[in-house]
Amino acid sequence: MNLDEFRLTLSGDAPPPGLPDLLRALWLDTKGDFDGAHRIAQDDDSSDGARVHAYLHRKEGDLGNASYWYRRAGSAAPAGSLVAEWEALAERLLR
């Protein structure tokens, strides 16, 4: 699946079967389910899980918490838009 195909799944009522957890978190967040997305990211101990977790807190405006998770991920907070960060995360996770 590529980014365009992933975006197309957002028109559905549920994430596609077999979607990896962190992509499902981005899917849920895009559909307005912050809590569901946050639960998934919080349960993933990988650096990618920390990146998604950071993005979610940045999006909700909790920049202090986001900073903590960016540090846990070993990356700096992006200077770009949330849309650009979401796209970069999705592309990374789709590889």
PyMOL commands that set and color helices and strands:
alter all, ss='L'
color gray80, all
select helices_A, chain A and resi 3-9+21-30+34-42+47-60+63-73+82-94
alter helices_A, ss='H'
color red, helices_A
deselect
rebuild
show_as cartoon
